[in-house]
Amino acid sequence: MSGNNPAIVMPGLSPNCNQHQVGKTESCCYFQMPLHYPRYKKSDYEIMPEWKLDCLLKEYGLPVIGDVNQKRNFAMGAFLWTSQNE
């Protein structure tokens, strides 16, 4: 990897759609942490559509499973400080 690429190679980690072909027969997957921490408020998560929750969770390499309420609660638990989640 080049010095300008902040990607971290982690075998077995499910990447967030960042793949490139190394050769014709092998591929390499990597995870790249997004540059910005999400700046949503609790009220934003409460009305966020499911597709947007899915994109946000995938961007950070987090699981996208469950119904919309489970995803919403997971996102709030992952991205909000305890004081913001009350």
C-alpha positions as CSV (number, residue, x, y, z in Angstrom):
1,M,0.0,0.0,0.0
2,S,1.1,3.5,-0.6
3,G,2.0,5.9,2.2
4,N,-1.0,8.1,1.4
5,N,-3.6,5.3,1.8
6,P,-4.8,5.0,5.4
7,A,-6.4,1.6,4.8
8,I,-5.7,-1.2,7.2
9,V,-5.5,-4.8,5.8
10,M,-7.4,-7.2,8.0
11,P,-7.8,-10.8,6.8
12,G,-11.3,-12.1,7.4
13,L,-12.9,-8.6,8.0
14,S,-15.9,-7.9,5.9
15,P,-14.9,-4.7,4.1
16,N,-17.3,-1.8,3.4
17,C,-17.3,-2.4,-0.4
18,N,-13.7,-1.4,-0.9
19,Q,-12.1,-4.1,-3.0
20,H,-9.5,-4.2,-5.7
21,Q,-8.1,-6.9,-7.8
22,V,-4.4,-7.9,-7.1
23,G,-4.2,-10.4,-10.0
24,K,-6.4,-12.4,-12.2
25,T,-6.9,-15.2,-9.6
26,E,-6.6,-13.5,-6.2
27,S,-8.2,-10.5,-4.7
28,C,-7.4,-8.4,-1.6
29,C,-10.0,-6.8,0.7
30,Y,-9.4,-3.9,3.1
31,F,-11.2,-1.7,5.5
32,Q,-10.8,2.1,5.3
33,M,-12.1,4.1,8.3
34,P,-14.2,7.0,7.1
35,L,-12.6,10.4,7.7
36,H,-15.5,11.9,9.7
37,Y,-17.4,10.7,12.7
38,P,-21.2,10.9,12.1
39,R,-22.6,14.1,13.6
40,Y,-26.2,13.1,13.9
41,K,-28.4,13.8,16.9
42,K,-30.7,11.3,18.6
43,S,-33.6,13.0,16.8
44,D,-31.9,12.5,13.4
45,Y,-31.5,8.7,14.1
46,E,-35.2,8.5,15.2
47,I,-36.4,9.6,11.8
48,M,-33.6,8.3,9.6
49,P,-34.9,6.0,6.8
50,E,-33.7,2.4,6.8
51,W,-31.6,2.8,3.6
52,K,-29.6,5.6,5.2
53,L,-29.0,3.6,8.4
54,D,-27.8,0.7,6.2
55,C,-25.4,3.0,4.3
56,L,-24.1,4.5,7.6
57,L,-23.5,1.2,9.2
58,K,-21.9,-0.3,6.1
59,E,-19.6,2.8,5.8
60,Y,-18.2,2.0,9.3
61,G,-18.0,-1.7,8.7
62,L,-20.8,-2.4,11.3
63,P,-23.4,-5.1,11.0
64,V,-26.5,-4.3,9.0
65,I,-28.9,-6.9,10.4
66,G,-32.3,-6.8,12.1
67,D,-35.3,-4.6,11.5
68,V,-35.2,-0.8,11.2
69,N,-35.7,-0.3,14.9
70,Q,-32.8,-2.6,15.8
71,K,-30.6,-0.8,13.3
72,R,-31.6,2.5,14.6
73,N,-30.9,1.5,18.2
74,F,-27.6,0.0,17.2
75,A,-26.5,3.2,15.4
76,M,-27.5,5.3,18.4
77,G,-25.5,3.1,20.7
78,A,-22.5,3.1,18.4
79,F,-22.4,6.8,17.5
80,L,-24.0,8.8,20.3
81,W,-22.3,9.6,23.6
82,T,-24.3,8.3,26.7
83,S,-25.4,11.9,27.6
84,Q,-26.8,12.4,24.0
85,N,-28.7,9.1,24.1
86,E,-30.9,10.1,27.0
